[in-house]
Amino acid sequence: MTIKVIIFDFDGTLADTLDVLVRITNRLAIEFGYKPTAREELDRIRNMSSREIVARSGVSLFKIPFLLNRVKEDLREEIQHVHIVPGIKEALIQLKHEGHNLGILTSNSEENVRSVLKQNDMHELFSFVYSETTLFSKHRILKKFINKNHLKTEEVIYVGDETRDIEASKRIRIKVVAVSWGFNSREALAHYNPDFLIQHPSELIEVMSNLEKISV
């Protein structure tokens, strides 16, 4: 079956927001009652799953939506410091040229995402930007999108940089591409057995080409 829609995560997958997000979350640490993250701790944290990271923080699940909203608000003030992942724009242009429908599903705000896309002249590459404040319910949002657009699960593929992206995709049985240049390490991602695990944006072209050959 031909892939009709490629859905991308934003933070870590399309945009390199790690340093900015660490700075913001450390600034909010006292208010939300968790320990700030030292730079030297990042490598260890990147090897942890999304659920392990939340458990380590000690932040209650009740507080997480409020924390995410504050992070998005603060990120708006620093959006000019956010850069896209090297090589991702070229890969997206190629995918669009080949006729793929591209979209974004993110827990960041639509305003922040569109600002970065516009700064980098990428806003016309995507058919939609869907924002939802959630950590572990992405599978429900993906499922809702698929049903609303009368798609089959085999017509959609998700591209993300965290273990929770793999979990969400597997729960609704859509293929998932995990990218190792984002938040979670290659080792952490591999443990969750994504359909594809890539190290550079150009590999997206190869993945989609191979899927097209299989569907013929």
C-alpha positions as CSV (number, residue, x, y, z in Angstrom):
1,M,0.0,0.0,0.0
2,T,1.3,3.4,-1.0
3,I,2.2,5.8,1.9
4,K,-0.1,8.8,1.5
5,V,0.8,10.9,4.5
6,I,4.1,11.4,6.4
7,I,3.6,12.9,9.8
8,F,6.5,14.4,11.6
9,D,7.2,15.3,15.2
10,F,8.6,18.8,15.6
11,D,11.0,19.2,18.5
12,G,14.1,17.2,18.0
13,T,12.9,15.8,14.7
14,L,12.6,18.9,12.5
15,A,14.0,21.5,14.8
16,D,17.0,21.4,17.1
17,T,15.3,22.7,20.3
18,L,17.3,20.6,22.9
19,D,19.5,23.4,24.3
20,V,16.6,25.9,24.4
21,L,14.2,23.5,26.1
22,V,16.8,22.5,28.7
23,R,17.4,26.1,29.5
24,I,13.6,26.8,29.8
25,T,12.8,23.6,31.9
26,N,15.7,24.4,34.2
27,R,14.3,27.9,34.7
28,L,11.0,26.4,35.7
29,A,12.4,23.7,38.0
30,I,11.8,25.4,41.3
31,E,8.2,26.4,40.4
32,F,7.3,22.9,39.4
33,G,9.3,21.1,42.0
34,Y,11.9,19.1,40.1
35,K,15.7,19.0,39.8
36,P,17.4,21.1,37.1
37,T,19.3,19.1,34.5
38,A,23.1,19.7,34.3
39,R,24.6,19.6,30.8
40,E,26.8,16.6,31.8
41,E,23.6,14.6,32.7
42,L,22.1,14.8,29.2
43,D,23.9,11.8,27.7
44,R,22.6,9.6,30.5
45,I,19.1,11.0,30.2
46,R,19.0,10.6,26.4
47,N,19.4,6.8,27.0
48,M,16.3,6.7,29.2
49,S,12.8,6.1,27.8
50,S,10.2,9.0,27.9
51,R,8.4,7.3,30.8
52,E,11.7,6.9,32.8
53,I,12.5,10.5,32.3
54,V,9.1,11.6,33.6
55,A,9.5,9.3,36.6
56,R,13.0,10.6,37.3
57,S,11.7,14.2,37.3
58,G,9.2,13.5,40.1
59,V,6.7,15.8,38.4
60,S,3.2,14.5,38.9
61,L,1.2,13.5,35.8
62,F,-1.4,16.1,36.9
63,K,1.2,18.9,36.6
64,I,2.7,17.9,33.3
65,P,0.1,19.6,31.0
66,F,0.7,22.9,33.0
67,L,4.4,22.5,32.7
68,L,4.2,21.8,28.9
69,N,2.0,24.9,28.5
70,R,4.6,27.1,30.4
71,V,7.4,25.7,28.3
72,K,5.6,26.5,25.1
73,E,4.9,30.1,26.3
74,D,8.6,30.6,27.2
75,L,9.7,29.1,24.0
76,R,7.7,31.7,22.1
77,E,10.1,34.3,23.5
78,E,13.2,32.4,22.4
79,I,11.9,31.1,19.0
80,Q,14.5,33.1,17.1
81,H,17.2,30.9,18.7
82,V,15.7,27.7,17.3
83,H,17.3,26.2,14.3
84,I,16.2,23.4,12.0
85,V,18.1,20.1,11.9
86,P,20.8,20.2,9.3
87,G,19.7,18.5,6.1
88,I,16.1,18.2,7.0
89,K,14.9,20.9,4.7
90,E,16.5,19.3,1.7
91,A,15.0,15.9,2.5
92,L,11.5,17.5,3.0
93,I,11.7,19.3,-0.4
94,Q,12.6,16.0,-2.1
95,L,9.8,14.1,-0.4
96,K,7.3,16.9,-1.3
97,H,8.6,16.8,-4.9
98,E,8.0,13.1,-5.0
99,G,4.4,13.7,-4.2
100,H,4.2,12.9,-0.5
101,N,1.7,14.7,1.7
102,L,3.7,16.1,4.7
103,G,2.3,17.1,8.1
104,I,3.3,17.8,11.7
105,L,1.9,16.5,15.0
106,T,3.4,18.1,18.0
107,S,3.0,19.0,21.7
108,N,4.6,22.3,20.9
109,S,2.3,25.2,20.0
110,E,1.2,25.7,16.4
111,E,2.3,29.3,16.7
112,N,5.9,28.3,17.6
113,V,6.0,25.7,14.9
114,R,4.8,28.0,12.2
115,S,7.2,30.7,13.3
116,V,10.2,28.3,12.8
117,L,8.9,27.0,9.5
118,K,8.4,30.6,8.2
119,Q,11.9,31.6,9.4
120,N,13.3,28.8,7.4
121,D,11.1,29.2,4.3
122,M,9.5,25.7,5.0
123,H,5.9,26.7,5.7
124,E,4.7,25.6,2.3
125,L,6.1,22.1,2.6
126,F,3.4,21.0,5.1
127,S,-0.3,20.4,4.5
128,F,-1.1,20.7,8.2
129,V,0.3,21.5,11.7
130,Y,-1.6,19.8,14.5
131,S,-0.8,20.8,18.1
132,E,-2.0,18.9,21.1
133,T,-0.6,19.2,24.7
134,T,0.1,15.5,25.5
135,L,2.9,13.2,26.5
136,F,1.5,9.7,26.3
137,S,-1.7,10.0,24.4
138,K,-0.2,10.7,20.9
139,H,-1.6,7.4,19.7
140,R,-5.2,8.7,20.3
141,I,-4.4,11.9,18.3
142,L,-2.9,9.9,15.5
143,K,-5.9,7.6,15.4
144,K,-8.3,10.5,15.3
145,F,-6.4,12.0,12.4
146,I,-6.4,8.8,10.5
147,N,-10.2,8.3,11.0
148,K,-11.1,11.9,10.2
149,N,-9.2,11.8,6.9
150,H,-10.5,8.3,6.0
151,L,-7.0,6.8,5.8
152,K,-5.9,3.3,6.4
153,T,-3.1,2.7,9.0
154,E,-0.8,1.4,6.2
155,E,-1.1,4.7,4.4
156,V,0.4,6.7,7.2
157,I,4.0,6.8,8.6
158,Y,5.2,8.7,11.6
159,V,8.7,10.2,12.1
160,G,9.9,11.0,15.6
161,D,12.9,11.2,17.9
162,E,11.5,9.8,21.2
163,T,10.6,6.4,22.5
164,R,7.1,7.6,23.1
165,D,6.7,8.3,19.4
166,I,7.6,4.6,18.7
167,E,5.1,3.5,21.4
168,A,2.3,5.6,20.0
169,S,2.8,4.4,16.4
170,K,3.0,0.7,17.4
171,R,-0.2,1.0,19.5
172,I,-2.2,1.9,16.4
173,R,-0.1,-0.2,14.0
174,I,1.4,2.4,11.8
175,K,4.9,2.4,10.6
176,V,7.4,4.6,12.4
177,V,10.8,6.0,11.5
178,A,12.9,6.9,14.6
179,V,15.6,9.5,14.1
180,S,18.8,9.4,16.2
181,W,19.6,13.1,15.9
182,G,16.9,14.2,18.4
183,F,16.3,13.7,22.1
184,N,16.6,10.0,22.6
185,S,19.8,8.2,21.8
186,R,20.1,5.6,19.0
187,E,20.4,2.9,21.7
188,A,17.3,3.9,23.5
189,L,15.3,4.1,20.3
190,A,16.6,0.7,19.1
191,H,15.3,-0.9,22.3
192,Y,11.8,-0.1,21.2
193,N,12.2,-1.7,17.7
194,P,11.0,1.0,15.3
195,D,10.4,0.0,11.7
196,F,13.3,2.2,10.7
197,L,16.1,3.8,12.6
198,I,18.0,6.5,10.7
199,Q,21.0,8.8,11.5
200,H,20.6,11.5,8.8
201,P,17.6,13.2,7.2
202,S,18.7,12.1,3.7
203,E,17.9,8.5,4.8
204,L,14.2,9.4,4.8
205,I,14.3,9.4,1.0
206,E,15.7,5.9,0.9
207,V,13.1,4.7,3.5
208,M,10.2,6.0,1.4
209,S,11.6,4.7,-1.8
210,N,11.9,1.2,-0.3
211,L,8.4,1.4,0.9
212,E,7.1,2.4,-2.5
213,K,8.9,-0.6,-4.1
214,I,7.3,-3.0,-1.5
215,S,3.8,-1.6,-2.3
216,V,4.2,-2.2,-6.1
